[in-house]
Each structure stands twice: as structure tokens, then as C-alpha cells.
Amino acid sequence: MRASITGVATRALRSSAVLVSSAALMAGAAAMAARPAGAADRKVTVAVSIPAADHGWTGGVVFQADRAKTMLEARHPGLKIIVKTSPDGAAQANALEDLATQGIDALVTLPHNSDELTDPIRQVKNKGIFVTVVDRALSDPTIQDLYVAGNNPDLGRVAGEYLKKSLGSGNVVVIRGLPIVIDEERQKGFDAAVAGSGLKVLDKQFGNWSRDDAFRVMQDYLAKYPKIDAVWCQDDDMASGVLEAIKQSGRKDVRLVIGGAGMKEMIKRVVDGDPIMPVDVLYPPAMVATAMELTVDNFYDQVPVRGRYILDATLVTKANAQQFYYPDSPF
């Protein structure tokens, strides 16, 4: 299959993409060779509905979606991509209803939350529109034609196994994301990895994938627990808040903070050998660009794109961190 259109996605996918289900995706090169004359001029409209840039990871999603729009439209003269951002679930539901009236052929969507957006996306699908879901799984996965995401259970599992191997025993606090499907998947992966070990999970609270909220949760943990050996948070934005709370507290007992996603500031810490953050776990926002490209391939490259496309939760260490560090990226 053709390499992804973004530099971030290309290198992340090169080492970590796992194709689950449709073997037809592997036939992209052959399909390109068989593309009929004039296929590039075919008129296709793709809507992209994603959250507004309310924190670093979603900021990266918006950046990658806009970048993919420019590059894909240049590649396919007949292609029109509409990128619509929404500040919350209700606004996104309204945006989906509006987009469905604009004659779109496909929808690529990263839902604000699973439960609230499942029915609005179902209504789009009922109009015969191709649906690609990114990252946050729907309550009813039968609605989607294609699902593109990171490996959420493994994001938790990889972090848990690293803490188990590095510490052996100790007190751990957890900062979760939001009460949605991918949060549950990550938490289950982490819990399974540390089960039966010498690690004791003192507390789990939601930080809403927000730097400020995670900062407040970590302040509460520091006030409540006199000894904390490690912190696991499901996202690097939250890890930033955690690190600031620890710094302001002056506490020296916290030995490790493990986040996830591949935020450039966190990867730089790994590159530099920061002892409190020696690793990170990948969950790149460039997955939205991968989803857009695969969706477009369905129309232009005669590739019957269906199924699940899952990215590995790669453990980033000092040994490999440089290949995942993009200083010019917004995330």
C-alpha cells in the first residue's frame, strides 16, 4: 500500500501499522496501476468532522487534517474535502446533520464521544454515505465502513509492563482521560499488565485529557498520598500538567511519569534522557490523515477499503526516540 501522506504518519506507520481484516488494502499499488483514464478527475466530496483544537492532541489532529486536505486535493483534481471542527458533542451532531445535506460521498469523523455521536453518524450512514471512524469507537461499530485508530488496550498494557519491569513494586496513581470507550480499553490494558505484581494502584481519577485538569488531580494526589512512586496518565497533555504539579510541590518521591501519544515535548524529554520520563507510548494524531487517505483511495484507486486499521502502541525509548521527534509539529 502507498505510504502515508504525512511525514509523521509515514514513519509511525512504517514500524507500527497493523492491518486487521481487509487484505485488499495491501493491494493499493496494483490498484493504482489499474486506475482507469480520467479517474483522477472523478468528482468526490469527503467531509471530515473532528473536535476543535481544545488541547494538544486534538490540535495535532486539526493540523494533520488540514495538511491532508491540501495534499489530497492536489493529488486528485476532482476531490473536494470539507474539514469541519466542533467544540463539543452537540455542535458536532449539528455539523454532521448539515454536512449530510451537502452531497458528500464519504464522512471521516473523530467523534467527541461515543454515545452521543453514534446515532448522528448512523443517520449519515443511512443516506448511503461511506463512513470512516477515527480513534473514538462508536457504541455500534456496525455503522462504520472503516475504523482507524491506535491500539488503545496496548497503550495501557505497554505502560503497565514498563512500570512493572522498571519498579517491581511501589505506589502508582492513575489519571484517566474521559469516560468513553477508548479510556476503558486503555485502563483495562494497564490493569491487566500490573495485575499480580508488586505495584499498588492507589487511585484513579479522570483528567479529561486536559493539562489543567490533570494538574489539579495531581495536586490532590500529592496532598492525599505521602508516597507516590509513579504516575500513569493516558495522554501526554495530562503528563505535562502532572510534571508541573510535581515540580511545584517539591516532592522527590515520584520516580516515573508515563504518558502517551508522542507529544514533541515529551519525546524531547526521552531524547534527552530525562530520568522521570524515560519513555513514552505512541498514539499519533496523524492517524486522521491516514484515515482520510484510505477513504479517498476507496473512490480513486479501486481499493475496496473496509475493516480496521490499527497502529501499534510503540514504546519510545532513548534508543529510538529521535525517529519520532518532530520539532516543527504543533504537537
C-alpha positions in Angstrom: 0.0 0.0 0.0 1.2 3.5 -0.7 3.0 5.2 2.2 1.0 7.7 4.2 0.9 11.3 3.0 2.3 12.8 6.2 5.8 12.6 7.5 4.6 11.8 10.9 2.3 9.1 9.8 4.9 7.7 7.3 7.5 6.9 10.0 5.0 5.9 12.6 3.2 3.5 10.2 6.4 2.2 8.8 7.2 0.4 12.1 3.9 0.1 13.7 0.9 -0.3 11.4 -1.1 -3.4 11.8 -3.8 -4.2 9.2 -6.7 -6.1 10.7 -9.2 -7.6 8.2 -9.2 -6.3 4.7 -6.4 -7.8 2.7 -7.5 -5.6 -0.1 -5.8 -2.6 1.5 -2.5 -4.3 0.7 -3.3 -4.2 -3.0 -3.0 -0.4 -3.3 0.0 -0.4 -5.6 -1.7 -2.8 -8.0 -4.9 -0.8 -7.9 -3.1 2.4 -8.8 -1.6 0.7 -11.8 -5.1 -0.3 -12.9 -6.7 3.1 -12.4 -8.7 3.9 -15.5 -8.1 7.0 -17.5 -9.8 10.1 -16.1 -10.3 8.5 -12.6 -8.3 11.4 -11.0 -10.9 13.8 -12.3 -13.9 12.0 -10.8 -15.9 14.3 -8.6 -15.9 13.1 -5.0 -16.7 15.1 -1.8 -15.4 14.0 1.6 -16.4 15.6 4.8 -14.1 15.5 7.8 -15.8 16.1 11.2 -13.4 16.4 14.1 -13.2 18.1 17.5 -11.8 21.6 17.7 -8.3 22.1 18.9 -9.1 22.2 22.7 -5.8 20.5 23.7 -2.5 19.5 22.2 -3.5 16.1 20.7 -6.7 17.5 19.0 -4.6 20.5 17.8 -2.4 17.9 16.1 -5.5 16.3 14.6 -6.7 19.6 13.1 -3.2 20.4 11.8 -2.9 16.9 10.1 -6.4 17.1 8.7 -5.8 20.4 7.1 -2.5 19.3 5.8 -4.0 16.1 4.3 -6.8 18.1 2.7 -4.3 20.2 0.8 -2.2 17.3 -0.3 -5.0 15.0 -1.3 -6.9 17.7 -3.3 -3.7 18.5 -5.1 -3.3 14.8 -6.0 -6.9 14.4 -7.1 -8.3 17.4 -9.1 -11.9 16.2 -8.8 -11.7 15.8 -5.0 -13.3 18.3 -2.5 -12.6 17.9 1.2 -14.6 19.8 3.8 -13.0 20.0 7.2 -15.4 20.9 10.0 -14.3 21.3 13.6 -16.8 21.3 16.5 -16.2 22.4 20.2 -18.5 19.7 21.7 -20.6 16.7 21.0 -23.9 18.7 20.5 -22.2 21.0 18.0 -20.7 18.0 16.2 -24.1 16.3 15.9 -25.4 19.5 14.3 -22.4 19.7 12.0 -23.0 16.1 10.9 -26.6 16.8 10.0 -25.5 19.8 8.0 -22.7 18.0 6.2 -25.0 15.2 5.2 -27.1 17.7 3.2 -24.1 18.9 1.1 -23.9 15.9 -1.2 -21.0 14.2 0.4 -19.8 10.8 -0.7 -17.9 10.0 2.4 -17.5 11.0 6.1 -14.3 10.8 8.1 -15.1 11.5 11.7 -13.4 11.6 15.1 -16.3 11.7 17.5 -16.3 13.9 20.6 -17.7 10.9 22.5 -19.1 7.5 21.5 -22.6 7.5 23.0 -23.7 11.0 21.9 -22.4 10.7 18.3 -23.4 7.1 17.4 -26.9 8.0 16.3 -26.0 11.1 14.3 -23.3 9.1 12.5 -25.9 6.4 11.9 -28.2 8.9 10.2 -25.3 9.9 7.9 -24.7 6.2 7.1 -28.4 5.6 6.4 -28.0 8.1 3.5 -25.6 5.7 1.7 -22.5 7.7 2.7 -19.2 5.9 3.2 -18.2 6.3 6.9 -14.7 6.2 8.4 -14.4 6.5 12.2 -11.1 7.6 13.7 -9.9 6.9 17.2 -13.0 7.0 19.4 -15.0 3.9 18.7 -18.8 4.1 18.2 -21.2 2.3 20.5 -22.4 0.4 17.4 -19.4 -0.4 15.3 -21.5 -1.9 12.5 -22.2 1.6 11.3 -18.7 2.2 10.1 -17.1 1.0 6.9 -13.6 1.7 8.1 -12.1 2.2 11.6 -8.6 3.8 12.0 -7.1 4.1 15.5 -4.2 3.5 17.7 -4.1 0.3 19.8 -5.8 1.5 22.9 -5.5 -1.7 25.0 -1.8 -1.8 24.2 -1.3 1.8 25.1 -2.2 0.8 28.6 -0.5 -2.5 28.5 2.8 -1.2 27.3 2.9 1.5 30.0 1.9 -1.0 32.7 4.5 -3.6 31.7 7.2 -0.9 31.6 6.3 0.3 35.1 6.2 -3.3 36.4 9.6 -4.1 34.9 11.2 -0.8 36.0 9.9 -0.6 39.5 9.0 -4.1 40.5 7.0 -2.7 43.4 5.6 0.7 44.6 2.7 3.0 44.7 1.1 4.2 41.4 -1.6 6.8 40.8 -3.5 6.9 37.5 -5.0 9.8 35.7 -7.6 8.6 33.2 -9.0 10.5 30.1 -12.7 10.7 29.7 -15.4 8.1 30.5 -15.6 6.8 26.9 -14.8 3.5 25.1 -11.1 4.2 24.4 -10.5 5.2 28.0 -11.9 1.9 29.2 -9.8 0.0 26.7 -6.6 1.7 27.8 -7.4 1.2 31.5 -8.2 -2.5 31.1 -4.9 -2.9 29.3 -3.0 -1.2 32.1 -4.8 -3.1 34.8 -4.1 -6.5 33.2 -0.4 -5.6 32.9 0.1 -4.7 36.5 -2.2 -7.4 38.0 -0.4 -9.7 40.4 2.7 -7.5 40.5 4.1 -5.6 43.4 2.6 -2.3 42.1 -0.2 -0.9 44.2 -2.7 1.4 42.4 -3.6 4.0 45.0 -6.2 5.9 43.0 -7.7 6.5 39.5 -9.3 9.9 38.6 -10.4 11.5 35.3 -8.2 14.3 34.0 -10.3 14.8 30.9 -7.2 14.7 28.6 -6.6 18.3 29.9 -3.3 19.7 31.1 -5.0 21.9 33.6 -7.4 19.2 34.9 -4.6 16.7 35.3 -2.5 19.4 37.1 -5.4 19.7 39.7 -5.9 16.0 40.0 -2.1 15.5 40.6 -2.1 18.3 43.2 -4.9 16.4 45.0 -2.9 13.1 44.8 0.2 14.8 46.2 -1.8 16.2 49.1 -3.5 12.9 49.8 -0.7 10.4 49.4 2.6 10.8 51.2 4.5 8.4 48.9 3.9 8.0 45.2 6.5 6.1 43.1 4.9 6.5 39.7 2.1 8.2 37.7 0.4 6.8 34.6 -1.7 9.1 32.6 -3.4 8.2 29.3 -2.1 11.2 27.4 0.9 13.5 27.1 -1.1 16.7 27.6 -2.1 15.4 31.0 1.5 14.3 31.7 2.6 17.9 31.2 0.2 19.0 34.0 1.4 16.2 36.2 5.0 17.2 35.8 4.2 20.8 36.6 2.3 19.8 39.8 5.3 17.6 40.9 7.7 20.4 40.2 5.7 23.0 42.2 5.2 20.6 45.1 9.0 20.0 45.5 8.3 16.3 46.1 11.2 13.9 45.3 9.5 10.6 45.8 7.8 10.4 42.3 10.3 8.4 40.2 8.4 7.9 36.9 5.7 9.6 34.9 4.5 7.7 31.9 2.1 9.4 29.4 1.2 8.5 25.8 0.6 9.9 22.3 4.1 11.1 21.2 3.8 14.9 22.0 7.0 16.5 20.9 7.8 18.0 24.3 7.6 14.5 25.9 9.6 12.9 23.1 12.3 15.5 23.6 12.5 14.6 27.3 13.0 10.9 26.2 15.7 12.0 23.7 17.4 14.0 26.4 17.3 11.1 28.9 15.0 12.8 31.5 15.0 10.3 34.4 11.4 11.0 35.4 10.1 10.4 31.9 12.5 7.9 30.2 9.8 6.5 27.8 6.6 7.4 26.0 4.0 5.4 24.2 2.9 6.4 20.7 -0.7 7.3 19.7 -0.1 9.8 16.9 -2.8 12.4 15.8 -1.6 11.8 12.2 -3.9 8.8 12.2 -6.6 11.2 10.9 -4.5 11.8 7.8 -4.1 8.0 7.3 -7.9 7.7 7.6 -8.5 10.4 5.0 -6.1 8.9 2.6 -7.6 5.4 2.9 -11.1 6.8 2.5 -10.1 8.7 -0.7 -8.4 5.5 -2.0 -11.8 3.8 -1.8 -13.0 6.2 -4.6 -9.9 6.8 -6.7 -7.7 3.7 -6.5 -10.3 0.9 -6.9 -9.3 -0.4 -3.5 -12.3 -1.9 -1.6 -11.3 -0.3 1.7 -13.2 -1.9 4.6 -12.3 -3.1 8.1 -10.0 -2.0 10.9 -6.6 -0.3 10.5 -4.8 -0.3 13.9 -1.5 1.3 14.8 0.8 -0.3 17.3 1.4 1.3 20.7 5.2 1.6 20.2 7.3 2.1 23.3 9.5 5.2 22.6 12.9 4.9 24.4 16.1 6.9 24.2 17.3 4.3 21.7 14.5 5.1 19.1 13.1 8.4 20.3 14.9 10.6 17.6 12.9 9.0 14.8 9.7 10.1 16.5 10.8 13.6 17.3 9.3 16.3 15.0 10.3 19.8 16.3 8.2 21.6 13.8 5.0 19.8 14.6 2.3 21.6 16.6 2.0 18.5 18.8 
